[in-house]
Amino acid sequence: MTSGDHLTRHFRQVRPGGNLDFETLRKRAGLLTVLETLPARLALRGQCVVLQESDAILFAAAPAVTNGQELKTHGLSFADFAAHDPIFEYLFLLQTVQGALQESRELAEQRALLSEASRQLASSLDAPTVLARGVRQVVPRIAEGALLWFQAADGKGLAASFHSEPETASRLANLETRLGALLKGAEHELAESLLSIGFASYLLRPLESRGHALGTLVLLSAEPGKRYDSKATALADDIVLRIAASLDNAQLYLESLRSVRQRDEFLAIASHELRTPLTSLSLQMQLISRLVENDRLQDLPKQKLSQMLHHEKRELERFSSLVQNLLDVSHISVGSLRLKPASPPLKLSDLVECVLKRLQSELLAANYAVVRDLDDSIEGSWDESRIEQVVTNLLTNAIRHGRSRPIALRSWKSGSTANLTVSDEGVGIDRANQERIFERFERASKVNEHGGFGLGLYIAREIVQAHGGSIAVTSEPNKGSVFQVCLPL
């Protein structure tokens, strides 16, 4: 039977009731159907099978009879029917073969789609490009439209969208800037925003890689209450895995580039910083060596010699501090930063005064006044040398950036926490850099403005956190900075 055949001239539909036409039979393919032949009125019981290769329906059936008299009117008997009805066996075989062929075609299409998706996504390590290509992989094979949201490691959100119709695509693109907030907000807000564009239903699929959440894929449909079957969902998840892996690779690539840049910058800084004290020491030693060789050491005034030795001592201390910072970073990197709790407990005010005494010459040389407001009752079982290192790093930072204006130190207790602040009235730090300055080899100022490796605040943070405490900064450009350390008592 093909579309347009006049079926009612030859058959009457007995079960199920209803109109007898090509589309009705097509929709009932695979279900039991009883037709009665005209004009002989022989009941045929069987099933309709839609032939995939042509626009036709095969009705495979056998006579439905209950008494021999009815058979005789057609020139038949019960002997004409086998125990196993070959028509139904053929019908079952035909359906099985067609089902297998259809499944094979679908699997081939899915493999081709996934292969193309892998090729497209793997060909770029640029996150925006991966996003743009990712949304195209699910339209129109799985969904009518798609949105993709990616949360980068630096906190920056990226979005992409796709729809085959330009007008709808434009409206989806307008939604990209708000997509992150909509996905994090109430679900009805996202539903209302999508409905205003013309999408009545959606399906969210999370993007994950190496156990980390990276974003969300949103599959869109204009059909209300659209349900995706298990095959479509599985295919979407396969594509999501590929998108997530590509985005993760793009992120790792950027991190590797950043690490290489950091390494190169650090090597340049380290070579300069380590060479400076060594050069100064070398020059002083050459001068003294020539005087000794020429037996003229007595020509060097005692005061001048004392100044030279004092300068050499400071350069050695500086060199030692730089090397110690590098050692501390290596210990932190491998998790071997060890603490030695003091016994008996330390007085925080005594520890701060000890650091101030050690840095007195630097404070005087830079014309700094120090204002103290220290609580003498604060004691804790902290690692003395490490907490001294924290205070030293914070004061050194204030000296470098404080513009010779007063530095204030204040300590107080709040519950079971000891608080210490180091405040300056210097150049300050803008909000964008306030988290970054606590990372390795980072600084708010330019490399050539101040010495050091950019490790002081990083080491201070790691030491404080190792004690179970915290460190933070409050600052505004040109208004100074306040670094606050909180340590458990």
Secondary structure as GFF3:
##gff-version 3
##sequence-region A 1 489
A	DSSP	three_ten_helix	7	9	.	.	.	ID=ss1
A	DSSP	beta_strand	11	15	.	.	.	ID=ss2
A	DSSP	alpha_helix	22	27	.	.	.	ID=ss3
A	DSSP	beta_strand	32	37	.	.	.	ID=ss4
A	DSSP	beta_strand	43	51	.	.	.	ID=ss5
A	DSSP	beta_strand	56	63	.	.	.	ID=ss6
A	DSSP	alpha_helix	68	72	.	.	.	ID=ss7
A	DSSP	three_ten_helix	78	80	.	.	.	ID=ss8
A	DSSP	alpha_helix	86	122	.	.	.	ID=ss9
A	DSSP	alpha_helix	127	136	.	.	.	ID=ss10
A	DSSP	beta_strand	145	151	.	.	.	ID=ss11
A	DSSP	beta_strand	157	163	.	.	.	ID=ss12
A	DSSP	alpha_helix	166	184	.	.	.	ID=ss13
A	DSSP	alpha_helix	187	197	.	.	.	ID=ss14
A	DSSP	beta_strand	201	209	.	.	.	ID=ss15
A	DSSP	beta_strand	212	221	.	.	.	ID=ss16
A	DSSP	alpha_helix	230	293	.	.	.	ID=ss17
A	DSSP	three_ten_helix	297	299	.	.	.	ID=ss18
A	DSSP	alpha_helix	302	333	.	.	.	ID=ss19
A	DSSP	beta_strand	346	347	.	.	.	ID=ss20
A	DSSP	alpha_helix	348	358	.	.	.	ID=ss21
A	DSSP	alpha_helix	360	365	.	.	.	ID=ss22
A	DSSP	beta_strand	370	373	.	.	.	ID=ss23
A	DSSP	beta_strand	379	380	.	.	.	ID=ss24
A	DSSP	alpha_helix	384	401	.	.	.	ID=ss25
A	DSSP	beta_strand	407	414	.	.	.	ID=ss26
A	DSSP	beta_strand	417	424	.	.	.	ID=ss27
A	DSSP	three_ten_helix	431	433	.	.	.	ID=ss28
A	DSSP	three_ten_helix	436	438	.	.	.	ID=ss29
A	DSSP	alpha_helix	456	466	.	.	.	ID=ss30
A	DSSP	beta_strand	470	475	.	.	.	ID=ss31
A	DSSP	beta_strand	481	488	.	.	.	ID=ss32
###
